[in-house]
């Protein structure tokens, strides 16, 4: 865990720091600029920690069970439970993910419809690739990623 000073900053100073942080990190036009900025600011361990936290919240919103999340991301079930509690009070990341999931559910529905018409057992379809597509869809439903 990273260490910070035990002396708290003034609220005005902290607000200015967050404004500066958002200006530097949040206002990027492309992924490459964002990635370079994050690589400069955060250590490899911090980047992994943040990515796992985001993934935990995402998978919890997709209603993936705790054990599967802990196995996939190599975190403890108590960490998953902690973020489940944090999500209940979230006003930032959870609404953003809910918008993303709505679009993803629409895409998944369209993919299921496509596989219904072009799935295994349909005349003129390569069965090997159709089964592979069907299994990939089932895996994504189960695991969430």
Secondary structure, DSSP 8 states (H G I E B T S, - for coil): -----SS---HHHHHHHHHHHIIIII--SSHHHHHHHHHHHS-HHHHHHHHHHHHHHHHHHTT--HHHHHHHHT--HHHHHHHHHHHHT-SSHHHHHHHHHHHHHHHHHHHHHHHHHHSTTSTTS-HHHHHHHHHHHHHHHHH--
